[in-house]
Amino acid sequence: MWIVYYALSRRYTVGALAILILLFGVLAARRMPTDILPEVGIPSINLIWTYNGLPAADMAAKLTSFSESAIMNSVDDIKEVRSETLTGASIMRIDFQPTVSLDRALGQITAVSQTILRRMPPGTSPPLVMRNNISSTPVLLLVLSSDSLTEAQLYDYARLQLRAQIQTIPGIRMTLPYGGAARQIMVDLDPTALQTYGLTPADVTTALERGSPTLPSGSIRENTREMQISLAMSPATAADFLDIPLAARNGALIYLRDVASVRDGAALQTNIARMDGASAVAVALIRLGGASAVEIVNAVRQRLPQIEAAMPAGTRIQPIFDQSVFVDNAIDSIRHEAVLVGVLVAFVVLVFLGSWRSSLIVLSAIPLALLASIAALRLFGYTFNVMTLGGLALAIGILVDNALVDVENTNRNIALGKDVRTAIIDSSREVVFPEMVSTVAICIVLTPILLMTGLSAWVFTPLALAVIFAILASFLLSRTLIPVLCYLLLPADIRSRREPRWTAERLLLKINHGVEHALDTLRQRHHALLVRLGQRGGVVAAGALLVVALGGLAVLSLGREYFPRVDAGQLRLQVRLPAGTRLEETAARLSEIQREIRQIIPPAELLTIYEQIGVPDAINLAQVDSAVVGSFEAELMLQLRTPHGPSDAYLSQIRRRVAERFSDVTLF
């Protein structure tokens, strides 16, 4: 009780405390990063081996297994090593114990990989070693299309120019392009000419490697001048390759132009990206750990006009699959719930107490408790996400209790004839123990969440802390701010009850008297009902058992999800054709599936369909989760307009239609 006495005697101090909570809470809310899920800090490293054309079985036997064994024997604090091997690529994910020094682990893995490189198949490239942050997820997809550039040129534009414009945004990483093909100088050999001159393709390869070296040249000093010398050893254009000598026959040089033609082309395409059926090149923007997904998306959208102005004529860029929609929906839900709670609380207090001042006291404590929780979450390094926002939404209903109980009990003591100060002190003495037990009980219920380990600990701990911080702040405010506000506002409330000056106050008093009369009548009827039920114990027991049985059946039929479903109008489908299907055939079959989807979803609701066919670059597989393992698989991403019908209903129809029309296609 000492804190209530202190608050009443130091009212300005309590006011300053409330202002500080307001300022720090608003400042924390403005600066707190906003993301889809909480930051997951499980220490992990990705190791990517590549060897173009090497079959998956050989990759697994000669690279993956050997590398796994070397890492397990030489790197400290390893928790788990997982690998995924495809044709020409091996992706290893090494998870570590929480106490690991990740910088030391990176150094050890790099050193081990360089050491075993000599025992790998000849021509093996050094692996790419990168930190793997589970929270680093794609937040936006940029799709490029052009009427003036080839797919190879569009691929290079996305890989070079677009990267330079996007990477300067803080907290972002851009993947390598999906779709298109890397630009390459293609040398097309003439087998007949090779046989005529007695050459082999290996001779041409050796000549190309030998004929375009990069060599230092130095300088020439003559009289008073010094001139830098450059050697024209490397071809500057595709046509210059034709002048590379291959061999000498009977004193005559044989050039590349004698046995081959050269063109500026593209590498063999292993991945196709299409939007609404048209060829395209796409890049995914990945949020780095600790950055705000919403801020990143907003920064990219603000920069898009500048990027479009600098693009080649006829080239377009379109952002799709904005993942910040989930966060925006969650924030809007919290705002809606906060407003709804405020309106309902104000209505209840007005009706049952007949006082707008009491409503104001109750409503002032709820946002301050939420802001105090936000400030504490920011102090501990947490972000706005689905879990913390869910915790704040859960806390709103609990926060009403402390403030409402204090104000109502104070009004009750005033109605007994006590002065305001005595009523506040007596009311606080009567409710402090029940409120403390309630607060501690809620904290105890949520404490086991703080003892979780692994992924669940990172995901659910912010939710528990958001609730705990909010109810602790609410309990503190109910002992300090609410007594002070009651002391300042309720005397005027007492005078208005005795001599209401406004029509609204007289109307509130009449409504309050009517409600009290109705409650007295309801209380009498309730007492009579309890007496009758007490005489029929069997009926009450049967009713209780029926409710328990219905609840048990509901539990058995209730769905189970790790996260609550949010219908943001985005569907991601994995399509698998028979193994061995060519990339071009897979693309043709996807066109048929897309036509069926467009018959299911109304055109007014379907915004775009993005297709990603075949295996992307191995680096992309390491950075973005994907189940694609060959040219016979693809991903379909559907974006619906707002408003739209239930996404789950459309998904069920798509499943049935694909199963009926395409018996050899697996969809998930």
C-alpha positions as CSV (number, residue, x, y, z in Angstrom):
1,M,0.0,0.0,0.0
2,W,2.9,2.3,0.4
3,I,3.1,2.9,-3.3
4,V,-0.5,4.2,-3.3
5,Y,0.3,6.7,-0.5
6,Y,3.4,7.7,-2.4
7,A,1.5,8.2,-5.6
8,L,-1.2,10.4,-3.9
9,S,1.5,12.5,-2.2
10,R,3.7,12.8,-5.3
11,R,1.2,13.3,-8.1
12,Y,3.6,15.2,-10.3
13,T,6.1,12.4,-10.1
14,V,3.5,9.9,-11.3
15,G,2.5,12.3,-14.1
16,A,6.1,12.5,-15.2
17,L,6.3,8.7,-15.1
18,A,3.2,8.4,-17.4
19,I,4.7,11.0,-19.8
20,L,8.0,9.1,-19.9
21,I,6.2,5.8,-20.7
22,L,4.3,7.6,-23.4
23,L,7.4,9.2,-25.0
24,F,9.6,6.1,-24.8
25,G,6.8,3.8,-25.9
26,V,6.0,6.0,-29.0
27,L,9.7,6.3,-29.8
28,A,10.2,2.6,-29.5
29,A,7.2,1.9,-31.7
30,R,8.5,4.2,-34.4
31,R,12.0,2.7,-34.4
32,M,11.1,-1.0,-33.8
33,P,11.7,-3.1,-37.0
34,T,8.6,-4.7,-38.4
35,D,8.8,-8.2,-39.8
36,I,6.7,-11.2,-40.5
37,L,8.2,-13.5,-37.8
38,P,10.5,-13.0,-34.8
39,E,14.3,-13.0,-35.3
40,V,15.6,-16.5,-35.2
41,G,19.2,-16.5,-34.1
42,I,20.1,-20.2,-34.5
43,P,23.8,-20.2,-35.6
44,S,24.1,-21.8,-39.0
45,I,26.3,-21.8,-42.1
46,N,25.7,-22.8,-45.7
47,L,28.4,-24.5,-47.7
48,I,27.8,-24.7,-51.5
49,W,29.8,-26.9,-53.8
50,T,29.3,-26.6,-57.6
51,Y,30.6,-28.8,-60.5
52,N,28.6,-28.2,-63.6
53,G,27.4,-31.4,-65.3
54,L,28.5,-33.8,-62.6
55,P,25.6,-36.3,-61.8
56,A,24.0,-36.1,-58.4
57,A,25.2,-39.6,-57.4
58,D,28.8,-38.6,-58.1
59,M,28.4,-35.2,-56.4
60,A,27.1,-37.0,-53.3
61,A,29.9,-39.6,-53.3
62,K,32.9,-37.5,-54.2
63,L,32.1,-34.1,-52.9
64,T,29.2,-34.0,-50.4
65,S,30.2,-37.1,-48.3
66,F,33.9,-36.2,-48.2
67,S,33.2,-32.6,-47.2
68,E,30.7,-33.7,-44.5
69,S,33.3,-36.1,-43.0
70,A,36.0,-33.4,-43.0
71,I,33.8,-30.8,-41.4
72,M,32.5,-33.2,-38.7
73,N,36.1,-34.1,-37.8
74,S,37.6,-30.6,-37.9
75,V,35.0,-28.0,-36.9
76,D,34.0,-27.3,-33.2
77,D,30.5,-27.1,-31.6
78,I,28.6,-28.7,-34.5
79,K,25.0,-29.6,-33.7
80,E,23.8,-31.0,-37.0
81,V,25.0,-31.3,-40.7
82,R,22.4,-31.6,-43.4
83,S,23.0,-31.8,-47.2
84,E,21.0,-31.7,-50.4
85,T,22.7,-32.9,-53.6
86,L,21.6,-32.1,-57.1
87,T,23.2,-32.5,-60.5
88,G,26.1,-30.1,-60.4
89,A,25.4,-28.7,-57.0
90,S,25.7,-29.7,-53.3
91,I,24.2,-27.5,-50.6
92,M,25.3,-28.2,-47.0
93,R,23.7,-26.6,-43.9
94,I,25.7,-26.8,-40.7
95,D,23.9,-25.9,-37.5
96,F,25.9,-25.2,-34.4
97,Q,25.4,-25.2,-30.6
98,P,24.1,-21.9,-29.2
99,T,27.5,-21.2,-27.5
100,V,29.5,-21.3,-30.8
101,S,31.7,-18.5,-32.0
102,L,30.4,-18.2,-35.6
103,D,33.4,-16.2,-36.8
104,R,35.7,-19.0,-35.7
105,A,33.4,-21.6,-37.2
106,L,33.4,-19.7,-40.6
107,G,37.2,-19.7,-40.5
108,Q,37.4,-23.4,-39.7
109,I,35.0,-24.4,-42.4
110,T,36.8,-22.3,-45.0
111,A,40.2,-23.7,-44.0
112,V,38.9,-27.3,-44.1
113,S,37.3,-26.8,-47.5
114,Q,40.4,-25.3,-49.0
115,T,42.5,-28.2,-47.6
116,I,40.3,-31.0,-49.1
117,L,40.0,-29.2,-52.4
118,R,43.1,-31.0,-53.8
119,R,41.4,-34.4,-53.1
120,M,38.3,-33.4,-55.0
121,P,37.7,-34.3,-58.7
122,P,39.9,-32.2,-61.0
123,G,38.3,-28.9,-61.9
124,T,36.3,-28.5,-58.7
125,S,35.8,-24.9,-57.8
126,P,36.3,-23.7,-54.2
127,P,33.0,-23.7,-52.3
128,L,31.0,-20.7,-51.3
129,V,30.7,-20.3,-47.5
130,M,28.0,-18.0,-46.1
131,R,26.1,-17.4,-42.9
132,N,22.6,-18.9,-42.9
133,N,20.1,-16.8,-41.0
134,I,16.7,-18.5,-40.8
135,S,15.1,-15.0,-40.4
136,S,16.5,-13.9,-43.8
137,T,13.5,-14.6,-45.9
138,P,12.3,-13.1,-49.3
139,V,10.0,-10.1,-48.8
140,L,9.5,-9.0,-52.4
141,L,9.9,-10.4,-55.9
142,L,10.9,-8.1,-58.8
143,V,10.0,-9.4,-62.3
144,L,11.7,-7.9,-65.3
145,S,10.5,-8.1,-68.9
146,S,11.6,-6.4,-72.1
147,D,10.7,-5.9,-75.7
148,S,14.2,-4.7,-76.7
149,L,16.5,-7.0,-74.7
150,T,17.2,-10.7,-75.1
151,E,16.8,-13.0,-72.2
152,A,20.6,-13.2,-71.8
153,Q,20.9,-9.4,-71.8
154,L,18.0,-9.1,-69.4
155,Y,19.7,-11.6,-67.1
156,D,22.9,-9.6,-67.2
157,Y,21.0,-6.4,-66.5
158,A,19.3,-7.9,-63.4
159,R,22.6,-9.4,-62.2
160,L,24.7,-6.2,-62.7
161,Q,22.9,-2.9,-63.1
162,L,19.8,-3.7,-61.0
163,R,21.9,-5.1,-58.2
164,A,23.9,-1.9,-58.1
165,Q,20.7,0.1,-57.7
166,I,19.0,-2.2,-55.1
167,Q,21.9,-3.3,-52.9
168,T,22.4,0.2,-51.5
169,I,19.1,-0.1,-49.6
170,P,20.1,-1.1,-46.0
171,G,19.3,-4.6,-44.8
172,I,18.7,-6.2,-48.2
173,R,20.3,-9.0,-50.3
174,M,19.3,-9.7,-53.9
175,T,19.4,-13.2,-55.2
176,L,20.9,-14.2,-58.6
177,P,18.3,-13.9,-61.4
178,Y,15.6,-16.6,-61.9
179,G,15.0,-17.3,-65.6
180,G,17.0,-16.2,-68.6
181,A,20.5,-17.5,-69.0
182,A,24.0,-16.1,-68.4
183,R,25.6,-14.3,-71.3
184,Q,28.4,-16.4,-72.9
185,I,30.6,-16.2,-76.0
186,M,29.7,-19.4,-77.9
187,V,32.2,-21.2,-80.1
188,D,30.4,-23.5,-82.6
189,L,32.9,-26.0,-84.0
190,D,32.8,-27.4,-87.5
191,P,33.6,-31.2,-87.2
192,T,34.5,-31.5,-90.9
193,A,37.0,-28.6,-90.7
194,L,38.5,-30.1,-87.5
195,Q,39.0,-33.4,-89.2
196,T,40.5,-31.8,-92.3
197,Y,43.2,-29.9,-90.2
198,G,43.8,-32.8,-87.9
199,L,42.5,-31.0,-84.8
200,T,40.3,-32.0,-81.9
201,P,37.9,-29.9,-79.6
202,A,40.5,-30.3,-76.9
203,D,43.0,-28.4,-79.1
204,V,40.6,-25.6,-79.5
205,T,40.0,-25.4,-75.8
206,T,43.7,-25.3,-75.1
207,A,44.2,-22.6,-77.7
208,L,41.4,-20.5,-76.2
209,E,42.9,-20.8,-72.7
210,R,46.4,-20.0,-74.0
211,G,45.4,-17.4,-76.5
212,S,43.7,-14.8,-74.2
213,P,46.0,-14.4,-71.2
214,T,46.1,-11.3,-69.0
215,L,49.7,-10.2,-68.8
216,P,51.5,-7.2,-67.2
217,S,53.2,-4.9,-69.8
218,G,55.1,-2.2,-67.9
219,S,56.1,1.1,-69.5
220,I,58.6,2.6,-72.0
221,R,60.7,5.6,-71.1
222,E,61.9,7.7,-74.0
223,N,63.6,11.1,-73.6
224,T,61.4,13.1,-71.3
225,R,58.3,10.9,-71.6
226,E,57.1,7.7,-70.0
227,M,54.3,5.7,-71.7
228,Q,52.3,2.8,-70.3
229,I,52.1,-0.2,-72.6
230,S,49.1,-2.4,-73.0
231,L,49.2,-5.8,-74.7
232,A,46.1,-6.7,-76.9
233,M,46.1,-10.3,-75.6
234,S,42.4,-10.6,-74.6
235,P,39.7,-10.3,-77.3
236,A,37.6,-7.2,-76.9
237,T,34.6,-8.4,-79.1
238,A,33.2,-11.8,-80.1
239,A,34.7,-11.4,-83.6
240,D,38.2,-11.0,-82.1
241,F,38.1,-14.6,-81.0
242,L,38.2,-15.7,-84.7
243,D,41.8,-14.4,-84.9
244,I,43.2,-16.7,-82.2
245,P,45.8,-19.2,-83.7
246,L,45.2,-22.8,-83.0
247,A,48.2,-24.6,-84.6
248,A,50.7,-24.5,-87.4
249,R,50.6,-26.9,-90.4
250,N,53.3,-26.9,-93.1
251,G,54.4,-23.4,-92.0
252,A,50.9,-21.9,-92.2
253,L,48.9,-20.9,-89.1
254,I,45.4,-22.3,-88.6
255,Y,43.1,-19.8,-86.9
256,L,39.9,-20.3,-85.0
257,R,37.9,-18.9,-87.9
258,D,39.1,-21.8,-90.1
259,V,37.3,-24.4,-87.9
260,A,34.5,-22.6,-86.0
261,S,32.2,-19.7,-85.8
262,V,31.8,-17.4,-82.8
263,R,28.6,-15.7,-81.6
264,D,27.5,-13.7,-78.6
265,G,25.0,-16.0,-77.0
266,A,23.8,-17.5,-73.8
267,A,24.5,-20.5,-71.6
268,L,22.3,-23.6,-71.7
269,Q,19.1,-22.5,-69.9
270,T,18.2,-24.6,-66.8
271,N,15.5,-22.3,-65.3
272,I,12.6,-20.5,-66.8
273,A,10.7,-17.6,-65.2
274,R,7.3,-16.5,-66.6
275,M,4.7,-14.0,-65.5
276,D,1.2,-14.5,-66.8
277,G,2.6,-16.8,-69.5
278,A,5.3,-14.3,-70.8
279,S,9.0,-15.0,-70.4
280,A,10.7,-12.9,-67.8
281,V,13.6,-12.6,-65.4
282,A,13.0,-12.3,-61.7
283,V,15.1,-11.6,-58.6
284,A,14.0,-12.1,-54.9
285,L,14.9,-9.5,-52.3
286,I,15.9,-11.1,-49.1
287,R,15.6,-9.3,-45.7
288,L,18.8,-9.7,-43.7
289,G,18.5,-10.5,-40.0
290,G,17.5,-7.5,-37.8
291,A,16.1,-5.4,-40.7
292,S,12.5,-4.3,-41.0
293,A,10.6,-6.1,-43.8
294,V,8.0,-3.2,-44.1
295,E,10.7,-0.6,-44.3
296,I,12.6,-2.5,-46.9
297,V,9.5,-3.0,-49.1
298,N,8.7,0.7,-48.7
299,A,12.2,1.8,-49.6
300,V,12.2,-0.5,-52.7
301,R,8.9,0.9,-53.9
302,Q,10.1,4.4,-53.4
303,R,13.2,3.7,-55.5
304,L,11.4,1.9,-58.3
305,P,10.5,5.1,-60.3
306,Q,14.2,6.0,-60.5
307,I,15.1,2.5,-61.5
308,E,12.4,2.4,-64.2
309,A,13.7,5.8,-65.6
310,A,17.2,4.4,-66.0
311,M,16.2,1.1,-67.6
312,P,16.6,0.5,-71.3
313,A,13.7,1.4,-73.6
314,G,11.0,-1.2,-73.6
315,T,12.1,-2.8,-70.3
316,R,9.6,-3.1,-67.4
317,I,9.9,-4.0,-63.8
318,Q,7.0,-5.1,-61.5
319,P,7.1,-5.9,-57.8
320,I,4.9,-8.9,-56.8
321,F,4.4,-11.1,-53.7
322,D,4.9,-8.4,-51.1
323,Q,5.3,-10.3,-47.8
324,S,4.9,-7.2,-45.7
325,V,1.1,-7.7,-46.4
326,F,1.1,-10.2,-43.6
327,V,2.5,-7.7,-41.1
328,D,0.2,-4.9,-42.3
329,N,-2.8,-7.2,-41.8
330,A,-1.6,-8.1,-38.3
331,I,-1.0,-4.4,-37.4
332,D,-4.5,-3.5,-38.8
333,S,-6.0,-6.3,-36.7
334,I,-4.3,-5.0,-33.5
335,R,-5.5,-1.4,-34.2
336,H,-9.1,-2.7,-34.9
337,E,-9.1,-4.7,-31.7
338,A,-7.7,-1.8,-29.6
339,V,-10.3,0.5,-30.9
340,L,-13.0,-2.1,-30.4
341,V,-11.9,-2.8,-26.8
342,G,-11.8,1.0,-26.1
343,V,-15.3,1.5,-27.4
344,L,-16.7,-1.5,-25.5
345,V,-14.9,-0.5,-22.2
346,A,-16.1,3.1,-22.5
347,F,-19.6,1.8,-23.2
348,V,-19.6,-0.6,-20.2
349,V,-18.3,2.0,-17.8
350,L,-20.7,4.7,-19.0
351,V,-23.7,2.4,-18.7
352,F,-22.8,0.7,-15.4
353,L,-21.2,3.7,-13.6
354,G,-22.8,6.5,-15.4
355,S,-19.5,8.5,-15.6
356,W,-17.5,9.6,-18.6
357,R,-14.6,10.5,-16.2
358,S,-14.4,7.0,-15.0
359,S,-14.3,5.8,-18.6
360,L,-11.5,8.2,-19.3
361,I,-9.5,6.9,-16.4
362,V,-9.9,3.3,-17.5
363,L,-9.0,4.1,-21.2
364,S,-5.9,6.0,-20.2
365,A,-4.2,3.0,-18.6
366,I,-4.6,0.5,-21.5
367,P,-2.5,2.3,-24.1
368,L,0.2,3.3,-21.5
369,A,0.5,-0.4,-20.5
370,L,0.8,-1.4,-24.2
371,L,3.4,1.3,-24.8
372,A,5.4,0.2,-21.8
373,S,5.4,-3.4,-23.2
374,I,6.6,-2.1,-26.6
375,A,9.4,-0.1,-25.0
376,A,10.6,-3.2,-23.0
377,L,10.4,-5.4,-26.1
378,R,12.5,-2.8,-28.0
379,L,15.0,-2.7,-25.1
380,F,15.5,-6.5,-25.4
381,G,16.0,-6.3,-29.2
382,Y,12.6,-7.7,-30.4
383,T,10.6,-6.6,-33.4
384,F,7.0,-6.0,-34.4
385,N,5.9,-9.3,-35.9
386,V,3.0,-11.6,-35.9
387,M,3.9,-13.1,-32.5
388,T,4.6,-9.8,-30.6
389,L,1.5,-8.3,-32.1
390,G,-0.5,-11.3,-31.2
391,G,0.8,-11.0,-27.6
392,L,-0.2,-7.4,-27.5
393,A,-3.7,-8.3,-28.8
394,L,-3.9,-11.0,-26.1
395,A,-2.9,-8.5,-23.4
396,I,-5.5,-6.0,-24.3
397,G,-8.3,-8.1,-22.8
398,I,-6.3,-8.6,-19.7
399,L,-5.4,-5.0,-19.2
400,V,-9.0,-3.9,-18.9
401,D,-9.4,-5.9,-15.7
402,N,-7.0,-4.1,-13.4
403,A,-8.1,-0.6,-14.4
404,L,-11.8,-1.4,-14.4
405,V,-11.7,-3.2,-11.1
406,D,-9.9,-0.3,-9.4
407,V,-12.2,2.4,-10.8
408,E,-15.4,0.5,-10.1
409,N,-14.3,-0.4,-6.5
410,T,-13.3,3.3,-5.9
411,N,-16.8,4.4,-7.0
412,R,-18.4,1.8,-4.8
413,N,-16.5,3.1,-1.7
414,I,-17.5,6.7,-2.6
415,A,-21.1,5.6,-2.8
416,L,-20.7,4.3,0.8
417,G,-20.1,7.9,1.9
418,K,-16.3,7.9,2.1
419,D,-14.3,10.9,0.9
420,V,-12.3,10.4,-2.4
421,R,-8.9,9.9,-0.8
422,T,-10.2,7.4,1.8
423,A,-12.2,5.6,-0.9
424,I,-9.0,5.3,-3.1
425,I,-6.9,3.9,-0.3
426,D,-9.6,1.5,0.9
427,S,-10.3,0.4,-2.7
428,S,-6.6,-0.3,-3.4
429,R,-6.2,-2.2,-0.1
430,E,-9.2,-4.4,-1.0
431,V,-8.2,-5.3,-4.6
432,V,-4.3,-5.3,-4.4
433,F,-4.0,-8.9,-3.3
434,P,-6.5,-10.4,-5.9
435,E,-4.9,-8.3,-8.6
436,M,-1.4,-9.3,-7.6
437,V,-2.4,-13.0,-7.5
438,S,-4.0,-12.6,-11.0
439,T,-0.9,-10.9,-12.4
440,V,1.5,-13.5,-11.0
441,A,-0.8,-16.4,-12.1
442,I,-0.7,-15.1,-15.7
443,C,3.0,-14.7,-15.6
444,I,3.4,-18.2,-14.2
445,V,1.2,-19.6,-17.0
446,L,3.4,-18.0,-19.6
447,T,6.8,-18.8,-18.0
448,P,7.1,-22.3,-19.5
449,I,7.3,-20.6,-22.9
450,L,10.5,-18.9,-21.8
451,L,12.0,-22.3,-21.0
452,M,11.6,-23.7,-24.6
453,T,14.6,-24.5,-26.7
454,G,15.2,-24.5,-30.4
455,L,13.1,-22.8,-33.0
456,S,10.0,-22.7,-30.8
457,A,11.9,-20.6,-28.2
458,W,12.8,-18.0,-30.8
459,V,9.3,-17.8,-32.2
460,F,7.1,-17.9,-29.1
461,T,9.2,-16.1,-26.5
462,P,8.3,-12.6,-27.9
463,L,4.6,-13.4,-27.5
464,A,5.0,-14.4,-23.9
465,L,7.2,-11.4,-23.1
466,A,4.7,-9.0,-24.7
467,V,2.0,-10.2,-22.5
468,I,4.1,-10.3,-19.3
469,F,5.5,-6.8,-19.8
470,A,2.0,-5.4,-20.5
471,I,0.3,-6.9,-17.4
472,L,3.2,-6.0,-15.1
473,A,3.0,-2.4,-16.4
474,S,-0.8,-2.5,-15.9
475,F,-0.4,-3.6,-12.3
476,L,2.1,-0.8,-11.7
477,L,-0.2,1.8,-13.3
478,S,-3.2,0.5,-11.3
479,R,-1.2,1.3,-8.1
480,T,0.1,4.7,-9.2
481,L,-1.6,6.4,-12.2
482,I,-5.2,5.3,-11.6
483,P,-5.3,6.4,-8.0
484,V,-3.9,9.8,-9.0
485,L,-6.5,10.2,-11.8
486,C,-9.3,9.1,-9.5
487,Y,-8.1,11.7,-7.0
488,L,-8.1,14.4,-9.6
489,L,-11.3,13.6,-11.6
490,L,-13.7,11.9,-9.3
491,P,-14.5,14.9,-7.0
492,A,-15.9,16.7,-10.0
493,D,-17.8,13.4,-10.9
494,I,-19.3,13.4,-7.4
495,R,-20.5,17.0,-7.8
496,S,-22.0,16.3,-11.2
497,R,-23.9,13.3,-9.8
498,R,-25.5,15.5,-7.1
499,E,-26.2,18.4,-9.4
500,P,-26.0,17.4,-13.1
501,R,-25.5,20.5,-15.2
502,W,-25.7,19.0,-18.7
503,T,-28.4,17.0,-20.4
504,A,-25.9,14.3,-21.2
505,E,-25.0,13.9,-17.5
506,R,-28.7,13.6,-16.5
507,L,-29.2,11.1,-19.3
508,L,-26.3,9.0,-18.1
509,L,-27.6,9.0,-14.6
510,K,-31.0,7.8,-15.8
511,I,-29.5,5.0,-17.8
512,N,-27.3,4.0,-14.9
513,H,-30.3,3.8,-12.5
514,G,-32.2,1.8,-15.1
515,V,-29.3,-0.6,-15.5
516,E,-29.0,-1.0,-11.7
517,H,-32.7,-1.8,-11.4
518,A,-32.4,-4.3,-14.3
519,L,-29.4,-5.9,-12.6
520,D,-31.2,-6.2,-9.3
521,T,-34.1,-8.0,-11.1
522,L,-31.7,-10.3,-12.9
523,R,-29.9,-11.1,-9.7
524,Q,-33.2,-12.1,-8.0
525,R,-34.1,-14.4,-11.0
526,H,-30.7,-15.9,-11.1
527,H,-31.0,-16.7,-7.4
528,A,-34.3,-18.4,-8.0
529,L,-32.8,-20.4,-10.9
530,L,-30.0,-21.6,-8.8
531,V,-32.4,-22.8,-6.1
532,R,-34.4,-24.8,-8.6
533,L,-31.2,-26.3,-10.2
534,G,-30.0,-27.2,-6.7
535,Q,-33.0,-29.5,-6.4
536,R,-32.2,-31.2,-9.8
537,G,-28.6,-32.1,-9.4
538,G,-28.8,-34.9,-12.0
539,V,-29.9,-32.5,-14.8
540,V,-26.9,-30.2,-14.0
541,A,-24.5,-33.1,-14.0
542,A,-25.8,-34.4,-17.3
543,G,-25.6,-31.0,-18.8
544,A,-22.0,-30.6,-17.7
545,L,-21.0,-34.0,-19.1
546,L,-22.7,-33.1,-22.4
547,V,-20.6,-29.8,-22.6
548,V,-17.4,-31.7,-21.8
549,A,-18.2,-34.3,-24.5
550,L,-18.9,-31.7,-27.1
551,G,-15.7,-30.0,-26.2
552,G,-13.7,-33.2,-26.6
553,L,-15.2,-33.8,-30.0
554,A,-14.3,-30.3,-31.0
555,V,-10.7,-30.8,-29.9
556,L,-10.5,-34.0,-32.1
557,S,-11.8,-32.3,-35.2
558,L,-9.8,-29.0,-34.7
559,G,-7.0,-28.4,-37.2
560,R,-3.4,-28.1,-36.1
561,E,-1.0,-25.4,-37.4
562,Y,2.3,-24.1,-36.2
563,F,1.3,-20.6,-37.1
564,P,-2.2,-19.1,-37.5
565,R,-3.4,-18.9,-41.0
566,V,-3.5,-15.4,-42.6
567,D,-5.3,-15.1,-45.9
568,A,-3.2,-12.5,-47.7
569,G,-4.3,-13.6,-51.2
570,Q,-1.0,-15.5,-52.0
571,L,-0.8,-19.1,-53.0
572,R,2.5,-21.0,-53.7
573,L,2.1,-24.4,-55.5
574,Q,4.7,-27.0,-56.2
575,V,4.2,-28.9,-59.5
576,R,6.0,-32.2,-60.2
577,L,5.9,-34.0,-63.5
578,P,7.4,-37.5,-64.3
579,A,11.1,-37.5,-63.6
580,G,13.2,-36.8,-66.7
581,T,10.7,-34.5,-68.3
582,R,12.6,-31.8,-70.4
583,L,12.5,-28.2,-69.3
584,E,10.6,-27.2,-72.5
585,E,8.0,-29.9,-72.0
586,T,7.6,-28.9,-68.4
587,A,6.9,-25.3,-69.4
588,A,4.3,-26.5,-72.0
589,R,2.5,-28.5,-69.3
590,L,2.6,-25.6,-66.9
591,S,0.8,-23.5,-69.6
592,E,-2.0,-26.1,-69.6
593,I,-2.2,-26.0,-65.8
594,Q,-2.3,-22.2,-65.8
595,R,-5.3,-22.2,-68.1
596,E,-7.2,-24.5,-65.8
597,I,-6.3,-22.2,-62.8
598,R,-7.6,-19.2,-64.7
599,Q,-11.0,-21.0,-65.2
600,I,-11.2,-21.6,-61.4
601,I,-10.3,-18.1,-60.1
602,P,-12.4,-15.2,-61.6
603,P,-10.3,-12.8,-63.7
604,A,-11.5,-9.9,-61.4
605,E,-9.8,-11.6,-58.4
606,L,-6.6,-13.0,-60.0
607,L,-3.8,-10.4,-60.2
608,T,-0.9,-12.4,-61.6
609,I,0.5,-15.9,-61.9
610,Y,4.3,-16.3,-61.7
611,E,6.0,-19.5,-62.8
612,Q,9.5,-20.7,-61.9
613,I,10.4,-23.8,-63.9
614,G,13.4,-25.9,-63.4
615,V,16.5,-25.7,-61.1
616,P,17.8,-22.1,-60.4
617,D,21.3,-21.3,-59.5
618,A,22.7,-23.2,-56.5
619,I,23.3,-20.0,-54.6
620,N,19.6,-19.2,-54.9
621,L,18.7,-22.7,-53.6
622,A,20.9,-22.0,-50.5
623,Q,19.3,-18.6,-49.9
624,V,15.6,-19.3,-50.7
625,D,13.9,-22.5,-49.7
626,S,12.7,-24.5,-52.7
627,A,11.7,-28.2,-53.3
628,V,12.7,-28.1,-57.0
629,V,15.3,-30.8,-57.8
630,G,15.1,-31.1,-61.6
631,S,13.8,-29.8,-64.9
632,F,10.6,-31.7,-64.3
633,E,9.5,-29.5,-61.4
634,A,8.2,-26.0,-61.1
635,E,6.7,-23.5,-58.6
636,L,3.5,-21.5,-59.2
637,M,2.9,-18.4,-57.2
638,L,-0.6,-16.9,-57.4
639,Q,-1.4,-13.3,-56.3
640,L,-5.0,-12.4,-55.8
641,R,-6.6,-9.0,-55.8
642,T,-8.2,-7.3,-52.8
643,P,-11.0,-8.2,-52.1
644,H,-11.1,-11.8,-53.1
645,G,-12.7,-15.1,-52.2
646,P,-11.2,-17.5,-49.6
647,S,-7.8,-18.7,-50.8
648,D,-8.3,-22.1,-49.2
649,A,-11.4,-22.7,-51.3
650,Y,-9.6,-21.8,-54.5
651,L,-6.7,-24.1,-53.4
652,S,-9.1,-27.1,-52.9
653,Q,-10.6,-26.5,-56.4
654,I,-7.2,-26.3,-58.0
655,R,-6.1,-29.6,-56.3
656,R,-9.3,-31.4,-57.6
657,R,-9.0,-30.0,-61.1
658,V,-5.3,-30.9,-61.5
659,A,-5.9,-34.4,-60.2
660,E,-8.8,-34.9,-62.7
661,R,-7.1,-33.4,-65.8
662,F,-3.4,-34.3,-65.2
663,S,-3.1,-37.8,-63.8
664,D,0.7,-37.8,-64.0
665,V,1.2,-34.4,-62.2
666,T,1.8,-34.2,-58.4
667,L,0.7,-30.9,-56.8
668,F,1.4,-29.7,-53.3
